Amino acid sequence: MIHITKPFLPPLEEYNSFIAEIWSRNWLTNNGPLVNKLESELKKHLDIKHLLYTTNGTIAIQIAIKALGLKGEIITTPFSYVATTSSIVWENCQPVFVDINLNSFNIDETKIEKAITEKTSAILATHVYGNPCEVDQIEKIALKHNLKVIYDAAHCFGSKYNNRTLLDYGDITTISFHATKVFHTIEGGALITKDPDLLKKMSRMRNFGHAGPEHFEEVGINGKNSEFHAAMGLVNLKYIGKILDKRKKDHERYDKYLSRLKLQKPKLINRGESNYSYYAVAFKNEQQCLKVFKALEEENIFARRYFHPNLADLPYIEEKYSLDNTNNLSKRILCLPLFYELTSVEIEMICSLILKNLK
């Protein structure tokens, strides 16, 4: 059986050494020393000034929306995981969907301005599969119309733009450290911003609004994470170089075996660098995609139609949209298995099955 993904697990003894520390201190959560150490190590690794470790990537988006005081409409992409849209709705804002670019699979920045109204407060864009959006163009649009920018960078640990981490763009960037991600802390996420005042505000929001033991400055939520999760992150961070290198090699293996099919893949923008977090391919049509999906499943190989369906078709979205590119791509897209322990033999077998069913 080959799953779509499998979490990277470091040597057990290395993780256990941190667990022993936790046991000796009896400090399990509430901004413990390992949480603080992980935040410090991540800032150093990513070369960024400010980062807050959170419960998960979804609550990070919700805190970002709340911290920026967003109201009304938020322009976003229909081609992302459901959490991008549900967070907007959860915070009582209205998602306004803009179609994607069929080259990058990201939001089409050339269509954003047409969607701006007097009710628009922000742009929330996803760097799909870890591939950078057109961040320079989006920033220009936001400055022109006085809008805030949040990037859903759930997939982006290790991705870069202009030789900088992709996490250092926008008013706030959020990321997921879920077990399925390139870098994980079992469950977890983070908020990144360059604004120190915004950092302080989000830090209070992450901890119920506390500004002291008996003093509350704003509405907050329990967005903290535990020492046990931070311990996993600290160990995994030691291996991130190997993990990224392996994913790049596996991408190249897939490319080699599937090259004759000329399948559509997301293209990087100029000066963008991917972290190879997913191996996503778009087939000629939905019938071809489903044929491959079912053929792999029959051999206990589990791919994923990621992202499907189009987020504008969610049952709680009342407005109707014409999103030709998103509708087209979401029906044809398939993410193939990709994880650290995946072998070259398994990749060759997966590709052979695909080729066999499409010959």
ABEGO torsion letter per residue (X at the ends): XBBABBBBBBBAAAAAAAAAAAAAAGBABGGBAAAAAAAAAAAAAAGBABBBBBABAAAAAAAAAAAAGBBEBBBBBABBBAAAAAAAAAAGBBBBBBBBBAAAGBBBAAAAAAABBAABABBBBBBBGGBBBBAAAAAAAAAAAGBBBBBBAAAABGBBBGGBBAAABEABBBBBABAABABBAGBEBBBBBABAAAAAAAAAAABGGBAEAABBABBBBBABBBAAAAAAAAAAAAAAAAAAAAAAAAAAAAAAAAAAAGBBBBBBBBGBBBAGABBBBBBABAAAAAAAAAAAAAAGBBBBBOBOBBAAABAABABBBBBAAAAAAAAABBBBBBBAABBAAAAAAAAAAAAAAAX
